Amino acid sequence: MSNTNSKTKKAQRTNRTILAIIGVIVLALAGGWLGASLQGGGGGAAAASGGASANGAWIEKIKAQGELRVGIASAPPMTAEQPDGKMGGPNIVPLQKLADEMGVKFTPVAAEWSKMVSGLQADRFDVAAYLDSTSERSLAIQFTDPVYTYEGVFIVRADSGLTSVDDIVASGQPVALASGTSYEPAIEGLGVELLTTESIPNAVTAMGAGRAVAAFADLPTLADAAQKDPSLKIVVPDPPIFVQDSNYGVNADIDARSLQVLNIAIQTAKNDGSLKRAFEEAGIVEVDTLGDLQMQ
């Protein structure tokens, strides 16, 4: 009998030891899950975003390289070569402020419209400025919230007598525009011949030289050209044939947290008036403020 009691007590001690070990393991696992939840917002959220360490990875990359590289193509006055020879313009104000807040250098990188997406993919720059969000581009890159919304217009010679889209189409002559721009399909859809150039200013030059009957682009850029050259006038399509949000383009693999930081920078520049002031100082005009710049 005593021998049986001894075996029973020994078995009980063994069971208690096993249960104690299991308890320690369970507590350790629970502690690890809780720590991950507190740091990453929960195991599910961390897994969905590729892990807490990946959240904000793009921002950390910018900090590590010590500069925010922004690809800028020519569309004056929104984006253009500045007096110091570098590319700039009012459109990039949110990015300049963000670079300052991050304590990194703002580095403009001259680019062409047709190579903005490939430039992002090749890591030539971190952000593409004044880039229209389109379905085709969104298959390759991501976009921020809109920075500006514009209407597409034509620019013609003041002595051309062309006052409408119908007049331009009926002329049977080519329409000039920058290659790779988002509005190229819309103009091609009018049934006109396209004369593509490397930049918007080159398209305006081609039109002025008689190689095209008109040039098509965003209103701010063509209004700026008309302000500088009284021999040119704006033709506003009625009804509009192209209205587009202009955003910032970023690489396809940017993490959600970093994209949010960019969007907050844009919204902050809108809310504090700095973006609006920059547009006004650059002479950005809208359709209802064209005045004598519009073809009558």
ROGU-938332 format. One line per field, with one value per residue (C-alpha): residue number from 1; residue in one letter; x negated, y negated, z negated. Coordinates in steps of 0.5 Angstrom, whole numbers. Each point is the difference from the previous one (the first is absolute). Layout:
ROGU-938332
num = c(NUM_...)
residuo = c(A_...)
east = c(X_...)
north = c(Y_...)
up = c(Z_...)
***
This chain:
ROGU-938332
num = c(1_2_3_4_5_6_7_8_9_10_11_12_13_14_15_16_17_18_19_20_21_22_23_24_25_26_27_28_29_30_31_32_33_34_35_36_37_38_39_40_41_42_43_44_45_46_47_48_49_50_51_52_53_54_55_56_57_58_59_60_61_62_63_64_65_66_67_68_69_70_71_72_73_74_75_76_77_78_79_80_81_82_83_84_85_86_87_88_89_90_91_92_93_94_95_96_97_98_99_100_101_102_103_104_105_106_107_108_109_110_111_112_113_114_115_116_117_118_119_120_121_122_123_124_125_126_127_128_129_130_131_132_133_134_135_136_137_138_139_140_141_142_143_144_145_146_147_148_149_150_151_152_153_154_155_156_157_158_159_160_161_162_163_164_165_166_167_168_169_170_171_172_173_174_175_176_177_178_179_180_181_182_183_184_185_186_187_188_189_190_191_192_193_194_195_196_197_198_199_200_201_202_203_204_205_206_207_208_209_210_211_212_213_214_215_216_217_218_219_220_221_222_223_224_225_226_227_228_229_230_231_232_233_234_235_236_237_238_239_240_241_242_243_244_245_246_247_248_249_250_251_252_253_254_255_256_257_258_259_260_261_262_263_264_265_266_267_268_269_270_271_272_273_274_275_276_277_278_279_280_281_282_283_284_285_286_287_288_289_290_291_292_293_294_295_296)
residuo = c(M_S_N_T_N_S_K_T_K_K_A_Q_R_T_N_R_T_I_L_A_I_I_G_V_I_V_L_A_L_A_G_G_W_L_G_A_S_L_Q_G_G_G_G_G_A_A_A_A_S_G_G_A_S_A_N_G_A_W_I_E_K_I_K_A_Q_G_E_L_R_V_G_I_A_S_A_P_P_M_T_A_E_Q_P_D_G_K_M_G_G_P_N_I_V_P_L_Q_K_L_A_D_E_M_G_V_K_F_T_P_V_A_A_E_W_S_K_M_V_S_G_L_Q_A_D_R_F_D_V_A_A_Y_L_D_S_T_S_E_R_S_L_A_I_Q_F_T_D_P_V_Y_T_Y_E_G_V_F_I_V_R_A_D_S_G_L_T_S_V_D_D_I_V_A_S_G_Q_P_V_A_L_A_S_G_T_S_Y_E_P_A_I_E_G_L_G_V_E_L_L_T_T_E_S_I_P_N_A_V_T_A_M_G_A_G_R_A_V_A_A_F_A_D_L_P_T_L_A_D_A_A_Q_K_D_P_S_L_K_I_V_V_P_D_P_P_I_F_V_Q_D_S_N_Y_G_V_N_A_D_I_D_A_R_S_L_Q_V_L_N_I_A_I_Q_T_A_K_N_D_G_S_L_K_R_A_F_E_E_A_G_I_V_E_V_D_T_L_G_D_L_Q_M_Q)
east = c(0_-6_-3_6_1_-7_1_6_-4_-5_4_4_-7_-1_6_0_-7_2_6_-5_-4_6_2_-6_0_7_-2_-6_4_6_-6_-3_7_2_-7_1_7_-2_-5_3_7_2_-3_5_-2_-7_1_4_-5_-6_-2_-1_-7_2_5_-3_-6_1_-1_-6_-3_0_-3_-5_-2_0_4_7_-1_6_0_3_2_1_7_-1_2_2_-7_-5_-8_-1_-5_-5_0_4_7_5_7_6_2_-5_1_3_-6_-5_3_0_-7_-2_4_-3_-7_-2_-2_5_-3_3_-1_1_5_4_7_0_-6_4_2_-6_-4_3_0_-8_-1_-2_5_4_6_3_3_6_2_7_3_2_2_-5_-6_4_-2_-7_-1_4_3_1_6_1_-4_4_6_-1_4_-3_0_-3_-5_0_-2_4_1_2_7_1_5_3_-2_4_-4_-7_3_3_-7_-3_-7_-4_1_-6_-1_-6_-1_2_5_7_4_-3_6_5_-3_-1_7_2_-2_-6_-7_-5_-7_-3_-6_-5_4_6_-5_-2_7_2_-7_2_7_-3_-4_6_-2_7_6_1_-3_3_-2_2_3_-5_-6_4_2_-7_-2_5_-1_-8_2_6_0_3_7_4_6_4_4_7_2_-6_-4_-5_0_-5_-3_-7_-4_-7_-2_-4_-2_5_-3_0_3_7_-3_-5_5_5_-6_0_7_0_-6_5_6_-4_-3_8_2_-5_1_-8_2_5_-4_-6_5_2_-7_-1_6_4_7_6_5_4_-6_-3_3_-4_-4_6_1_7)
north = c(0_-5_2_-2_-7_-1_1_-4_-6_0_0_-6_-4_2_-2_-7_-1_1_-5_-5_1_-1_-6_-3_1_-3_-6_-1_1_-5_-5_0_-1_-6_-3_0_-2_-6_-2_2_-1_7_7_-1_-7_1_6_-3_-6_5_-1_-6_-1_-1_-6_-7_4_-5_-6_3_1_-7_-2_5_-3_-7_-2_0_0_-3_2_-7_-1_-6_-3_-8_-3_6_4_-3_-2_-6_-6_5_5_5_3_-3_-3_-1_7_3_-5_6_4_-5_-1_7_1_-6_3_7_-4_3_-4_-1_2_-2_5_-2_5_1_1_6_3_-2_7_4_-5_2_7_-1_-4_-6_-4_2_-5_-2_-7_-3_7_2_6_5_7_2_-3_3_7_-2_-5_-3_-7_-5_-4_-6_-6_-4_1_-3_0_1_-6_-1_-6_-3_-6_-6_-1_7_-2_7_-1_7_7_1_-5_3_7_-3_-3_7_-2_4_-2_0_3_3_7_5_-5_2_-4_3_5_-5_-4_6_1_-6_3_-5_1_0_-3_2_-3_1_-6_-4_-7_4_1_-7_-2_5_-3_-7_2_3_7_1_-4_0_3_4_0_-2_-7_-3_2_-3_-6_-2_1_-5_-5_0_0_-5_4_6_1_5_4_3_7_-1_5_2_6_1_-1_3_1_-1_4_2_7_4_7_6_3_-6_2_-3_-4_-3_-2_-3_-4_-3_-1_-4_-4_-2_-1_-5_-4_-1_-1_-5_-4_1_4_-6_-5_3_1_-7_-3_5_-4_7_-2_4_0_-5_-5_1_-7_-3_7_3_1_-4)
up = c(0_-2_7_3_-3_1_8_0_-4_5_6_-3_-1_7_3_-4_3_7_-1_-3_6_5_-4_1_7_1_-4_4_7_-3_-2_7_3_-4_1_8_-1_-4_5_6_-1_0_3_6_2_-1_5_5_0_1_-7_-5_3_7_-3_2_4_6_-5_-4_7_1_-6_1_7_-3_6_3_7_4_8_3_7_4_-1_-2_-4_-4_1_4_0_-6_1_-4_6_-4_1_-5_0_-5_1_-4_-6_-4_1_-1_-7_-2_2_-5_-5_1_-1_7_7_5_7_6_6_7_4_6_0_4_-5_-7_-1_2_-4_-6_1_1_-6_3_-5_-5_2_7_-1_4_2_3_-3_5_0_5_-5_-6_2_0_-6_-6_0_-6_-1_5_-1_6_5_7_6_7_5_7_2_6_4_-1_7_2_-1_-4_-5_-2_0_6_4_-2_2_7_2_1_-3_-5_-8_-4_-7_-4_1_-6_-3_-3_5_6_1_0_5_5_-2_4_6_2_1_-6_0_-6_-3_-6_-4_-1_2_6_2_0_4_5_1_0_5_5_-1_-4_0_-7_-6_-6_-7_-7_-1_-5_5_6_-4_-2_8_2_-6_3_7_2_7_-3_-3_-4_3_-6_2_-1_-3_-3_4_-6_-7_-4_-7_-1_-5_-2_2_-4_0_0_-6_-4_-7_-3_-5_4_5_-5_-2_7_0_-7_3_6_-4_-5_6_2_-7_-2_6_3_6_2_-1_4_6_-1_0_6_4_1_3_0_6_-3_-1_7_3_6_0_3_7_2)
***
